[in-house]
Amino acid sequence: MAPSPMPAMESPATAGAPADDAAGDPGYAYGADSEEAPEAAAPPPASIAGAVAPSGGAVAAEPSRDRAEKRTSAADKTSRRPGGGLAQAGGVKAGEWDDNANYREFQRWIASQSGLGFDSVNVAKRRFIVVTDSQGKAVPGCKVSVTDSDQRSVQLKTQTSGRSLLFPAAEGLKGASLIATTNCQGSRAAQRFNLDQADGVVTLKLDRARKLAGTRTVDIAFVLDSTGSMSEEIASVKETIRAVAKQLDTGNVNVRIAMVDFKDRS
């Protein structure tokens, strides 16, 4: 894809601080799906999100990536049984990195990558649009419309955490303020919000308790290197797929598994 990637699923409060200490970053507060929408953290100073690495200077270290690699190593050794015990894993490594949980760090990295030869996407002024019910619990699957002063609009949909991500400039929205509206589960909520801060959370609160679907859908995608020399790894992936599907095979979960494979040119 030609443009630089949008941040994935949600960085330090000051330059050089560990990403996991970013208590002031809304993305940090929303780093994982939750039954309840977390309190909105204070947005960072505007100067942070737009910071550019000094000429010739080093980009801030990425301690979170180091921790992710450690988790990867640990995950390679053991895995959880459904009953809570530990079992030997099949050798498939897994790691985690979420640019939206390390948003300011991601912004600094983007600012330092000026010679890569592709068009960048403006991900400034990020907003989490969060839909909650009357008790403050997250409401998934809600369609949200965000409109600017020229009546341009973009359609979003809340995830299982009740949130959706908005990057106004990337969506072509203009102006200093926007309006977010949702009609969900028989209730309507709207909120006008300003873009004067570099980052933030917009909450749309419904006037009734949420209703959750009896069956939850879980989407799992594997990206597989199917080059001939990867036969052992492919066998491990097959075992992993079986294990994952079995652990999720409960009466109220609909598991959808997809695979994308690639191979070396020869």
C-alpha positions as CSV (number, residue, x, y, z in Angstrom):
1,M,0.0,0.0,0.0
2,A,1.5,3.3,-1.0
3,P,0.5,5.5,1.9
4,S,2.1,5.0,5.3
5,P,0.0,2.8,7.5
6,M,-2.7,4.1,9.7
7,P,-2.1,3.3,13.3
8,A,-3.5,-0.1,14.2
9,M,-5.8,-1.0,17.0
10,E,-4.2,2.4,20.5
11,S,3.3,6.8,24.0
12,P,5.1,8.5,26.2
13,A,3.9,11.5,28.0
14,T,7.2,13.2,27.2
15,A,9.8,12.5,24.6
16,G,11.9,9.5,25.5
17,A,9.6,8.3,28.2
18,P,8.6,4.6,28.2
19,A,5.5,4.0,26.2
20,D,3.9,1.9,28.9
21,D,4.1,4.9,31.2
22,A,1.8,7.0,29.0
23,A,-1.0,7.3,31.5
24,G,-1.9,10.7,29.8
25,D,-2.5,9.1,26.4
26,P,-6.1,8.3,25.6
27,G,-4.8,5.4,23.4
28,Y,-3.0,4.0,26.5
29,A,-6.3,4.1,28.4
30,Y,-8.0,2.3,25.6
31,G,-5.2,-0.2,24.9
32,A,-7.4,-3.3,25.3
33,D,-11.0,-4.2,24.7
34,S,-13.1,-4.0,27.9
35,E,-16.6,-4.5,29.0
36,E,-16.6,-1.0,30.4
37,A,-15.4,2.1,28.7
38,P,-12.3,3.4,30.6
39,E,-12.2,7.0,31.9
40,A,-10.9,9.4,29.3
41,A,-7.3,10.3,29.9
42,A,-6.2,13.8,29.5
43,P,-5.1,14.6,25.9
44,P,-1.4,15.2,25.4
45,P,0.0,18.7,24.6
46,A,-0.3,19.6,21.0
47,S,3.4,20.0,20.7
48,I,4.0,16.4,21.4
49,A,2.0,14.9,18.6
50,G,3.5,17.2,16.0
51,A,7.1,16.7,17.3
52,V,9.8,16.1,14.7
53,A,13.0,14.4,15.4
54,P,16.0,16.8,15.2
55,S,18.1,16.6,12.1
56,G,20.6,13.8,12.6
57,G,19.1,12.9,16.0
58,A,18.1,9.5,17.0
59,V,14.4,8.6,17.3
60,A,13.3,7.7,20.8
61,A,13.9,4.2,22.0
62,E,11.1,1.7,21.8
63,P,10.9,-0.1,25.1
64,S,7.4,-1.4,24.3
65,R,8.8,-3.3,21.3
66,D,11.4,-4.9,23.6
67,R,8.7,-6.0,25.9
68,A,6.7,-7.3,23.0
69,E,9.7,-9.4,21.9
70,K,10.0,-10.8,25.4
71,R,6.3,-11.7,25.4
72,T,7.0,-13.3,22.0
73,S,9.8,-15.4,23.4
74,A,7.7,-16.5,26.4
75,A,4.7,-17.3,24.1
76,D,6.9,-19.6,22.1
77,K,7.6,-21.8,25.1
78,T,4.2,-22.3,26.6
79,S,0.5,-21.8,25.9
80,R,-2.7,-21.9,28.0
81,R,-4.9,-24.9,28.1
82,P,-8.6,-24.1,28.4
83,G,-8.6,-25.4,31.9
84,G,-5.9,-23.0,32.9
85,G,-2.9,-25.3,32.8
86,L,0.2,-24.8,30.7
87,A,1.0,-26.8,27.6
88,Q,4.0,-26.8,25.3
89,A,3.3,-24.7,22.3
90,G,3.8,-25.8,18.7
91,G,6.7,-23.4,18.0
92,V,4.6,-20.6,16.4
93,K,5.8,-17.2,17.7
94,A,3.4,-14.4,18.5
95,G,3.9,-10.8,19.5
96,E,1.9,-7.7,19.9
97,W,2.4,-4.1,18.9
98,D,-0.3,-1.5,18.7
99,D,0.5,1.9,17.2
100,N,-2.6,3.5,18.7
101,A,-1.5,2.4,22.2
102,N,1.8,4.2,21.4
103,Y,0.4,7.0,19.4
104,R,2.9,9.7,20.3
105,E,5.8,7.4,19.7
106,F,4.3,6.5,16.3
107,Q,4.0,10.2,15.5
108,R,7.7,10.7,16.2
109,W,8.6,7.7,14.1
110,I,6.5,9.0,11.2
111,A,8.1,12.5,11.4
112,S,11.6,10.8,11.2
113,Q,10.8,8.8,8.1
114,S,11.1,11.5,5.4
115,G,13.0,9.6,2.7
116,L,11.0,6.4,2.2
117,G,9.5,7.4,-1.1
118,F,5.8,7.1,-0.4
119,D,3.0,9.5,0.4
120,S,2.2,9.8,4.1
121,V,-1.3,9.8,5.6
122,N,-2.1,12.7,8.1
123,V,-3.0,10.9,11.3
124,A,-2.9,14.1,13.5
125,K,-5.8,15.1,15.8
126,R,-6.8,11.5,16.5
127,R,-10.1,11.0,18.3
128,F,-11.6,7.9,19.9
129,I,-15.4,8.0,19.4
130,V,-16.8,5.9,22.2
131,V,-20.4,4.8,22.6
132,T,-21.6,3.8,26.1
133,D,-25.0,2.9,27.5
134,S,-26.8,4.6,30.4
135,Q,-24.6,2.6,32.9
136,G,-21.3,3.6,31.1
137,K,-20.8,0.2,29.5
138,A,-19.3,-0.1,26.1
139,V,-21.8,-0.6,23.2
140,P,-20.3,-2.5,20.2
141,G,-21.6,-2.5,16.7
142,C,-22.9,1.1,16.7
143,K,-22.7,3.1,13.5
144,V,-21.4,6.6,14.1
145,S,-21.5,9.5,11.7
146,V,-19.0,12.4,12.0
147,T,-19.8,15.6,10.1
148,D,-17.9,18.8,9.5
149,S,-19.1,22.4,9.0
150,D,-19.3,21.8,5.2
151,Q,-21.6,18.8,5.7
152,R,-18.9,16.3,4.7
153,S,-19.2,13.2,6.7
154,V,-17.6,9.8,7.4
155,Q,-19.2,6.7,8.7
156,L,-17.6,4.6,11.5
157,K,-18.6,1.6,13.5
158,T,-17.7,0.8,17.2
159,Q,-15.7,-2.3,17.9
160,T,-16.2,-4.7,20.8
161,S,-14.7,-2.1,23.1
162,G,-17.4,0.4,22.1
163,R,-14.9,2.6,20.4
164,S,-14.0,3.6,16.9
165,L,-11.0,5.6,15.6
166,L,-11.2,8.9,13.8
167,F,-8.4,10.6,11.9
168,P,-10.1,13.8,10.7
169,A,-7.5,15.0,8.2
170,A,-7.1,11.5,6.7
171,E,-10.9,11.3,6.2
172,G,-10.9,14.7,4.5
173,L,-12.9,16.5,7.3
174,K,-12.3,20.2,7.6
175,G,-12.7,22.8,10.3
176,A,-12.0,23.3,14.0
177,S,-15.0,21.4,15.3
178,L,-17.0,18.3,14.2
179,I,-20.3,16.6,15.3
180,A,-20.5,12.9,16.1
181,T,-23.9,11.2,16.0
182,T,-25.1,7.7,16.6
183,N,-28.5,6.0,16.4
184,C,-28.0,2.7,18.1
185,Q,-30.2,0.1,19.8
186,G,-33.2,2.5,19.7
187,S,-31.4,5.4,21.2
188,R,-29.7,8.5,19.8
189,A,-26.8,10.6,21.0
190,A,-24.8,13.4,19.5
191,Q,-21.8,15.5,20.6
192,R,-20.0,18.4,19.1
193,F,-16.2,18.4,19.7
194,N,-13.3,20.6,19.0
195,L,-10.0,19.7,17.4
196,D,-7.9,22.1,19.4
197,Q,-6.1,19.3,21.2
198,A,-3.7,16.8,19.5
199,D,-5.6,13.8,20.8
200,G,-8.7,13.0,22.7
201,V,-11.9,11.0,23.5
202,V,-15.4,11.8,22.4
203,T,-18.1,10.0,24.4
204,L,-21.7,9.4,23.1
205,K,-23.9,8.2,25.9
206,L,-27.1,6.4,25.1
207,D,-30.1,6.7,27.4
208,R,-30.7,3.0,28.0
209,A,-28.9,-0.2,28.9
210,R,-27.2,-2.0,26.1
211,K,-28.3,-5.3,24.6
212,L,-25.6,-7.7,23.6
213,A,-25.9,-10.4,20.9
214,G,-26.3,-13.9,22.3
215,T,-23.5,-15.1,19.9
216,R,-20.2,-13.3,19.6
217,T,-18.2,-13.4,16.4
218,V,-14.4,-13.8,16.6
219,D,-12.3,-13.1,13.4
220,I,-8.8,-14.6,13.3
221,A,-6.5,-14.1,10.3
222,F,-3.2,-15.9,9.8
223,V,-0.5,-14.5,7.5
224,L,1.5,-17.5,6.3
225,D,4.8,-17.8,4.5
226,S,4.2,-20.8,2.3
227,T,7.7,-21.0,0.7
228,G,8.7,-24.6,0.3
229,S,11.4,-24.4,2.9
230,M,8.8,-23.4,5.5
231,S,7.2,-26.9,5.8
232,E,7.9,-27.3,9.5
233,E,6.5,-23.9,10.3
234,I,3.4,-24.6,8.2
235,A,2.8,-27.8,10.2
236,S,3.1,-25.8,13.4
237,V,0.6,-23.2,12.1
238,K,-1.9,-26.0,11.3
239,E,-1.6,-27.2,14.9
240,T,-2.0,-23.7,16.2
241,I,-5.1,-23.1,14.1
242,R,-6.7,-26.3,15.5
243,A,-5.8,-25.4,19.0
244,V,-7.1,-21.9,18.7
245,A,-10.4,-23.0,17.1
246,K,-10.8,-25.7,19.8
247,Q,-10.3,-23.2,22.7
248,L,-12.8,-20.8,21.2
249,D,-15.4,-23.6,20.4
250,T,-18.0,-22.6,22.9
251,G,-21.7,-22.4,22.4
252,N,-21.9,-18.6,22.1
253,V,-18.9,-17.9,19.9
254,N,-18.9,-17.9,16.1
255,V,-15.3,-18.3,15.0
256,R,-14.3,-17.1,11.5
257,I,-10.8,-18.1,10.4
258,A,-9.0,-16.6,7.3
259,M,-5.5,-17.1,5.9
260,V,-3.3,-15.0,3.7
261,D,-0.3,-16.8,2.3
262,F,2.7,-15.5,0.5
263,K,5.9,-17.1,-0.9
264,D,9.3,-16.1,-2.3
265,R,9.7,-15.5,-6.0
266,S,11.9,-18.1,-7.6
